[in-house]
Amino acid sequence: MFTSVLMIEKALTSADVEFVTTLHGDEPVAFHVLLQPRGDQADRLLRAIDDIAIGALDEAARESAKPEGKDAAAQGRQALDISLVALRAAGSDAEGRLVEEHPLDALRAVVEEVGADEVIVLTDPHYVEEFFHRDWASRARHKVGVPVLKLFSHSRTQGQTPA
């Protein structure tokens, strides 16, 4: 069985689930999902710039209304649960946990703990962080010792619904 650590920042859509569960053809995959709820207010500016860059002006304007930090933990738990149920329904083994601090340290620990074959980072585009190589995938490549695949999630704003 192939073992993947999957880092996400929101609930997987049905398209996301299909995408990650078919990456290795018919080989069974066990997913160890890490979800970090939205960060603190310092991240808000970067998210707003990313929203503007992709033309999502409405999203940029609503950034201040979204829960941050500890207030986002309940939503994070719900997103994680939705994602795990969807992965299992697609025939994969799946377990997961919320990561509230130091996501790359948690990632490295899980990779070692489960003997992961790869890491998949599935997030919305984060243009500013990616440009400066400060996104999760870029930083993880130097920490985990296994291949790191960066994928963009399918946005709900494009008509997708959670799996």
SVG drawing of the C-alpha trace seen along z (x, -y; Angstrom):
<svg xmlns="http://www.w3.org/2000/svg" viewBox="-22 -45 38 47">
<polyline fill="none" stroke="black" stroke-width="0.4" points="0.0,0.0 1.2,-3.5 1.3,-6.0 0.7,-9.7 0.6,-12.5 -1.9,-15.0 -1.7,-18.6 -4.8,-20.7 -6.3,-24.0 -10.0,-23.4 -12.4,-20.5 -11.7,-18.5 -14.1,-18.9 -15.3,-15.8 -13.0,-16.8 -10.1,-17.0 -10.9,-13.5 -11.0,-12.0 -7.8,-13.7 -5.7,-12.5 -7.2,-9.0 -6.4,-8.3 -2.8,-9.6 -1.4,-6.1 -3.8,-4.2 -5.2,-1.1 -2.6,-0.9 -4.3,-1.3 -3.4,-4.5 -3.5,-5.3 -3.8,-9.0 -2.7,-10.7 -4.4,-14.1 -3.1,-17.2 -5.3,-20.3 -4.2,-23.6 -7.1,-26.0 -6.7,-29.5 -3.8,-31.3 -3.8,-34.6 -4.5,-38.1 -0.9,-38.5 -1.9,-36.0 -5.0,-38.0 -3.1,-40.5 -1.4,-37.7 -4.7,-36.0 -6.3,-39.2 -3.5,-39.8 -3.9,-36.3 -7.7,-36.8 -7.1,-40.0 -4.5,-38.3 -7.0,-35.7 -9.8,-38.3 -11.8,-37.2 -12.5,-40.7 -15.5,-39.6 -13.3,-37.1 -10.7,-39.8 -13.4,-42.1 -14.7,-39.3 -11.3,-38.3 -11.9,-40.3 -15.2,-38.5 -13.6,-35.0 -12.6,-33.4 -8.9,-33.3 -6.6,-31.3 -8.4,-29.5 -11.8,-30.7 -11.2,-28.7 -10.5,-25.4 -14.2,-24.2 -14.4,-24.9 -11.1,-23.1 -12.3,-20.0 -15.5,-19.9 -13.4,-20.3 -11.1,-17.5 -14.0,-15.2 -15.7,-15.9 -12.4,-15.2 -11.7,-11.9 -15.2,-10.6 -14.9,-11.5 -11.5,-9.8 -12.8,-6.6 -15.9,-6.7 -13.6,-6.7 -12.0,-3.5 -8.9,-4.8 -7.7,-4.4 -7.7,-7.8 -6.9,-9.2 -6.1,-12.8 -5.5,-15.5 -5.6,-19.3 -2.3,-21.1 -2.5,-24.4 1.1,-25.3 4.3,-24.6 2.7,-22.7 6.0,-21.7 7.3,-20.3 4.1,-18.3 4.4,-17.2 8.0,-15.9 6.9,-14.0 4.0,-12.3 6.1,-11.4 8.6,-9.7 5.9,-8.1 4.0,-6.5 6.9,-5.9 5.3,-8.0 6.2,-7.5 5.2,-11.1 3.7,-14.3 0.9,-16.0 0.3,-19.6 -3.2,-20.5 -4.1,-24.2 -5.5,-27.2 -2.9,-29.2 -0.9,-31.4 0.9,-33.6 2.9,-35.8 4.1,-32.9 4.9,-30.7 6.8,-33.5 9.1,-33.8 9.1,-30.0 7.5,-30.4 4.5,-28.1 4.2,-24.7 5.4,-22.7 8.5,-24.7 9.5,-24.6 8.5,-20.9 10.9,-19.9 13.8,-20.8 12.4,-19.1 10.7,-15.7 13.1,-13.5 10.3,-12.2 9.0,-13.6 6.6,-16.6 3.9,-17.1 2.2,-20.6 -1.4,-20.5 -4.0,-23.3 -7.4,-22.5 -10.6,-22.8 -12.3,-25.9 -15.9,-25.8 -16.3,-29.2 -16.1,-27.2 -19.3,-25.3 -17.7,-22.5 -19.3,-21.2 -17.6,-19.4 -17.3,-15.6"/>
</svg>
